[in-house]
Amino acid sequence: MSTRPVTDQSFHTDVISSGTPVLVDFWAEWCGPCRTIGPILEELSTEMDGVQIVKINIDENPDAPTRYNVRGIPTMILFKDGAPVATKVGAAPKSQIKTWLEGALV
């Protein structure tokens, strides 16, 4: 699998109603740290089973970031059973993101 984009319109179907955990990357084109973690999330999406990784552009989709109190980007929120269960703000090395995600999936 690889990361895929979601929109405000598809958020409920793609994230809230998903039968598997979903990591949502809130990002923007102009955000340097967002571009840094993009390839990391692509790698993790192919390496990790049991979680989908999606991206939502906050400039094009303002509703979801407002609903989930996203104040800085990149922000990653893990959803399980339709609810946010873990949040990580800011860029980090792949090892840290993977460890955080694995811990949050337990």
C-alpha positions in Angstrom: 0.0 0.0 0.0 1.0 3.6 -0.3 -0.4 6.8 1.2 -3.4 8.3 -0.5 -5.1 11.6 -0.3 -8.4 12.2 1.5 -10.6 15.3 1.4 -13.1 16.9 3.8 -15.8 15.2 1.7 -14.3 11.7 1.9 -13.0 11.9 5.5 -15.9 10.2 7.1 -15.8 7.3 4.7 -12.1 7.0 4.4 -11.1 7.5 8.1 -14.1 7.5 10.5 -15.9 4.5 9.0 -12.7 2.5 8.2 -12.5 -1.0 9.7 -8.8 -0.6 10.2 -6.7 2.0 12.0 -5.9 5.1 9.9 -3.0 7.5 10.3 -4.0 10.9 9.0 -1.1 13.2 7.9 -2.3 16.8 8.0 0.0 18.7 5.7 0.4 21.6 3.2 2.5 22.2 0.0 4.4 25.1 1.5 5.4 23.2 4.7 9.0 22.1 4.6 8.8 19.6 7.5 5.7 18.1 5.8 7.7 17.4 2.6 10.4 15.8 4.8 8.1 13.3 6.4 6.1 12.5 3.2 8.6 9.9 1.9 8.9 8.4 5.4 5.2 7.9 5.6 5.3 6.4 2.1 7.9 3.9 3.3 5.9 3.1 6.5 2.7 2.5 4.5 4.4 -0.3 2.6 6.3 -1.7 5.7 3.5 -1.7 8.3 0.5 -4.0 8.1 -2.8 -3.3 9.8 -2.8 0.5 9.3 -3.7 2.8 6.4 -1.8 6.0 6.0 -3.6 8.9 4.3 -2.8 12.6 3.7 -5.1 15.6 3.9 -4.0 19.0 2.5 -5.2 21.5 5.1 -5.3 24.4 2.6 -7.7 22.6 0.3 -9.7 20.9 3.1 -10.1 23.2 6.2 -13.0 21.3 7.9 -11.1 18.2 9.2 -8.1 20.1 10.6 -10.5 22.5 12.4 -12.6 19.6 13.8 -9.5 17.9 15.2 -7.8 21.0 16.5 -4.8 20.9 14.2 -2.8 24.0 15.1 0.6 23.2 13.5 1.7 21.0 10.7 2.7 18.4 10.1 0.3 16.8 12.5 -0.3 13.1 12.4 -3.4 11.7 14.1 -4.1 8.0 14.5 -7.8 7.0 14.3 -9.0 3.6 15.6 -12.7 2.7 15.4 -13.5 6.1 14.2 -11.9 8.1 17.0 -8.6 9.8 17.4 -6.4 7.9 19.8 -2.9 9.4 19.3 -1.4 12.6 18.0 2.1 13.5 17.0 3.0 17.1 15.9 6.1 18.0 14.0 8.6 16.2 11.8 10.6 13.3 13.3 13.0 10.6 12.0 11.5 7.5 10.6 12.5 5.4 13.6 10.6 7.8 16.0 7.5 7.9 13.9 7.5 4.1 13.5 8.0 3.6 17.3 5.2 6.1 18.1 2.9 4.5 15.6 3.6 0.9 16.8 3.0 2.0 20.4 -0.3 3.7 19.5 -1.6 0.7 17.6 -1.4 -1.6 20.5 
